[in-house]
Amino acid sequence: MSDREESREELLVELERLREIERRFQRMGEMISDYAYSFAMEEDLSMQGEWLSESFTRVFGYTLDEVKQLGGWQVLIHPDDRETAAEHVRRVLANKSDVCEMRMVTRDGEPRWLRSYAIPIFDESLGRVVRIWGVSQDIDEVVKKQAELKQSQKFLESVLSSIQDGISVLDRNMNILHVNEVMRR
């Protein structure tokens, strides 16, 4: 076998190995409920979506091509969270890993909370971040439950403060958890 044929054979083997890795990542992306993504950073600092796991499409209803057609991922950010998302990107472009919480809007118009973890891929020869890899957790239910809990606590506070008798709330070990205003006097 000539050197050229041997090199070609090695390239074919390497190509098949890379295809297997890609299939493996694709299958993993289909199985997880959270999603992973990759953006290429252009010289003008525009972000070009390269890859989204299938779970993004299941949760938000958009494929990567559809997100691109809409004008990029930024258009999916809830208007109240656009500055948070922009700051997140600025930190990553400064070559720092970052985590932020924000809402993205689904195809059905429903805002969903997510926690995004992003890491920069820095190219020393170019002196800049050339790619962002990240994963995002869907934390919508957690945020909603926290809001419900906060609302319940406010309601309990208002009920306890409106009662004219002194009330204290104790835990199982008889530690005081709360006293109303009448009890404090």
C-alpha positions as CSV (number, residue, x, y, z in Angstrom):
1,M,0.0,0.0,0.0
2,S,1.4,3.4,-0.9
3,D,1.8,6.3,1.5
4,R,-1.0,8.1,-0.2
5,E,-3.4,5.1,0.1
6,E,-2.3,4.6,3.8
7,S,-3.0,8.3,4.5
8,R,-6.4,8.1,2.8
9,E,-7.3,5.0,4.9
10,E,-6.2,6.8,8.1
11,L,-8.4,9.8,7.2
12,L,-11.4,7.5,6.5
13,V,-10.9,5.8,9.9
14,E,-10.6,9.2,11.7
15,L,-13.7,10.5,9.8
16,E,-15.7,7.4,11.0
17,R,-14.5,7.9,14.6
18,L,-15.6,11.5,14.5
19,R,-19.0,10.5,13.0
20,E,-19.5,8.1,15.9
21,I,-18.7,10.8,18.4
22,E,-21.2,13.1,16.7
23,R,-23.9,10.3,16.8
24,R,-23.2,9.7,20.5
25,F,-23.5,13.4,21.4
26,Q,-26.7,13.7,19.3
27,R,-28.2,10.7,21.1
28,M,-27.3,12.2,24.5
29,G,-28.8,15.5,23.5
30,E,-32.1,13.7,22.6
31,M,-32.2,12.1,26.1
32,I,-31.6,15.1,28.4
33,S,-34.4,17.5,29.4
34,D,-31.9,20.4,29.7
35,Y,-30.2,21.5,26.6
36,A,-26.8,22.2,25.3
37,Y,-25.6,24.6,22.6
38,S,-22.7,26.0,20.7
39,F,-22.3,29.5,19.2
40,A,-19.5,30.6,16.9
41,M,-18.4,34.2,17.6
42,E,-17.7,36.2,14.5
43,E,-15.2,39.0,14.3
44,D,-18.0,41.6,14.5
45,L,-19.1,39.8,17.8
46,S,-22.2,38.5,16.2
47,M,-23.2,35.0,17.5
48,Q,-23.9,32.3,15.0
49,G,-25.7,29.2,16.3
50,E,-23.9,26.1,15.4
51,W,-25.7,23.4,17.4
52,L,-28.6,23.0,19.8
53,S,-29.6,19.7,21.4
54,E,-32.9,18.2,20.5
55,S,-34.3,19.0,24.0
56,F,-34.3,22.7,23.1
57,T,-36.7,22.0,20.2
58,R,-38.9,20.0,22.6
59,V,-39.1,22.7,25.2
60,F,-39.2,25.9,23.1
61,G,-40.6,24.6,19.8
62,Y,-37.9,25.9,17.5
63,T,-35.2,24.2,15.5
64,L,-31.8,25.9,15.1
65,D,-32.7,26.9,11.5
66,E,-35.9,28.5,12.7
67,V,-34.0,30.4,15.4
68,K,-31.6,31.7,12.7
69,Q,-34.5,32.7,10.5
70,L,-36.1,34.7,13.3
71,G,-32.8,36.7,13.6
72,G,-31.0,34.7,16.3
73,W,-31.5,33.5,19.8
74,Q,-31.7,37.1,21.2
75,V,-35.2,37.5,19.8
76,L,-36.4,34.6,22.0
77,I,-35.2,36.4,25.2
78,H,-38.1,37.8,27.3
79,P,-38.0,41.7,26.9
80,D,-37.5,42.1,30.7
81,D,-34.4,39.9,30.6
82,R,-32.6,41.2,27.6
83,E,-30.1,43.3,29.6
84,T,-29.4,40.3,31.8
85,A,-28.7,38.2,28.7
86,A,-26.5,40.9,27.2
87,E,-24.5,41.1,30.4
88,H,-24.1,37.3,30.4
89,V,-22.7,37.5,26.9
90,R,-20.3,40.4,27.8
91,R,-18.8,38.4,30.7
92,V,-18.3,35.3,28.5
93,L,-16.7,37.4,25.7
94,A,-14.4,38.7,28.4
95,N,-13.2,35.1,28.5
96,K,-15.0,34.3,31.8
97,S,-17.4,31.4,32.4
98,D,-20.7,32.6,33.5
99,V,-24.1,31.6,34.8
100,C,-27.3,33.6,34.6
101,E,-31.1,33.1,35.0
102,M,-33.5,34.5,32.4
103,R,-36.7,33.8,30.5
104,M,-37.0,32.7,26.9
105,V,-40.3,32.7,25.1
106,T,-41.5,29.5,23.5
107,R,-43.2,29.2,20.1
108,D,-46.5,29.3,21.9
109,G,-45.6,32.6,23.6
110,E,-45.1,31.1,27.0
111,P,-42.1,32.5,28.9
112,R,-39.9,29.8,30.5
113,W,-37.2,30.4,33.1
114,L,-33.8,28.8,32.5
115,R,-30.4,28.9,34.1
116,S,-27.7,29.1,31.5
117,Y,-24.1,28.0,32.1
118,A,-21.6,29.3,29.4
119,I,-17.9,28.8,28.9
120,P,-15.8,30.7,26.4
121,I,-13.5,29.0,23.9
122,F,-10.5,31.4,23.5
123,D,-8.3,31.3,20.4
124,E,-4.8,32.6,21.5
125,S,-3.8,33.2,17.9
126,L,-6.8,35.5,17.3
127,G,-6.8,37.0,20.8
128,R,-10.5,36.6,21.2
129,V,-13.3,34.2,22.1
130,V,-14.2,32.3,19.0
131,R,-16.9,30.0,20.4
132,I,-19.3,29.7,23.3
133,W,-20.3,26.3,24.7
134,G,-23.1,26.1,27.1
135,V,-25.9,24.2,28.8
136,S,-29.1,25.5,30.1
137,Q,-31.4,24.0,32.8
138,D,-35.2,24.5,32.5
139,I,-35.9,26.0,36.0
140,D,-39.4,27.2,35.2
141,E,-41.2,25.0,37.7
142,V,-38.7,25.9,40.5
143,V,-39.1,29.6,39.9
144,K,-42.9,29.3,39.9
145,K,-42.9,27.2,43.1
146,Q,-40.6,29.8,44.8
147,A,-43.1,32.6,43.7
148,E,-46.0,30.6,45.1
149,L,-44.1,30.0,48.4
150,K,-43.3,33.7,48.7
151,Q,-47.0,34.5,48.1
152,S,-48.1,32.0,50.7
153,Q,-45.6,33.5,53.2
154,K,-47.0,37.0,52.6
155,F,-50.5,35.8,53.0
156,L,-49.6,34.0,56.3
157,E,-47.9,37.2,57.5
158,S,-51.0,39.3,56.7
159,V,-53.3,36.8,58.5
160,L,-51.0,36.6,61.6
161,S,-50.7,40.4,61.8
162,S,-54.4,40.9,61.5
163,I,-55.2,38.6,64.5
164,Q,-55.7,40.6,67.7
165,D,-54.4,37.8,70.0
166,G,-50.7,37.1,70.4
167,I,-49.5,34.2,68.3
168,S,-46.2,32.4,68.1
169,V,-45.2,29.7,65.7
170,L,-42.8,27.0,67.0
171,D,-41.0,24.2,65.3
172,R,-40.9,20.6,66.7
173,N,-38.0,21.5,69.0
174,M,-40.0,24.5,70.4
175,N,-37.8,27.0,68.7
176,I,-39.7,30.2,67.8
177,L,-40.1,30.6,64.0
178,H,-42.4,33.5,64.0
179,V,-44.4,35.8,66.3
180,N,-47.1,38.3,65.2
181,E,-47.0,41.9,66.2
182,V,-49.4,41.6,69.1
183,M,-47.1,38.9,70.7
184,R,-44.0,41.2,70.2
185,R,-45.6,43.9,72.4
